[in-house]
Structures are given as structure tokens and as C-alpha cells.
Amino acid sequence: MSDESARVHVAFRKQVSDGNYGSESAEVWLDVFEDDDDAAIAVRLEAARRLVHAELAKSPAWRVRDAVTPSELPPDQLPPPDDPEDLPL
């Protein structure tokens, strides 16, 4: 489609703290067209999300990498935190 007015800009951006009073971010902007259906736009946004997370996963800061690495367990199945009284001194 060549009509410039038919374009819509969609963005996915993620900003993550590096744990040292700084942050890193990555952003992808997409051009979609008004006649694209919601499913096509959702597929493009999912691709943008993967690209942003893949870029942040290359960070030298482990906290940034950890923030964009999905947990293998759903949050409701994560083990409870250690009891502080059970930790070695």
C-alpha cells in the first residue's frame, strides 16, 4: 500500500534497571496499515517483543539479562522464598 496516510505506527519498548542507578532500553517501531487485521498486527507486535528482549538479553549487566529471561515456572508455582531463620549464619 503506497498511501502514506494509511500507515499506523506501533511501538514496543522495554526499559530495565541495571541495578546501579542506570537502565537500558530497546525499542522497535513498526509500520502497519489501517487495513491490517488485529491478528496480523498482534503477530508483528509479538515479533517486536522478541527482538527487544533478544537485544536486552545481550546486555553486559546480569540484572538486565535476568529481567528479560522468562522464568521456567509460572509465578504461582515458584517455590516460597527461604525462611531467613533457616539460612546459615
Secondary structure, 3 states (H helix, E strand, C coil): CCCHHHEEEEEEEEEEECCCCCEEEEEEEEEEECCCCHHHHHHHHHHHHHHHHHHHCCCCCHHHHHHCCCCCCCHHHCCCCCCHHHCCC
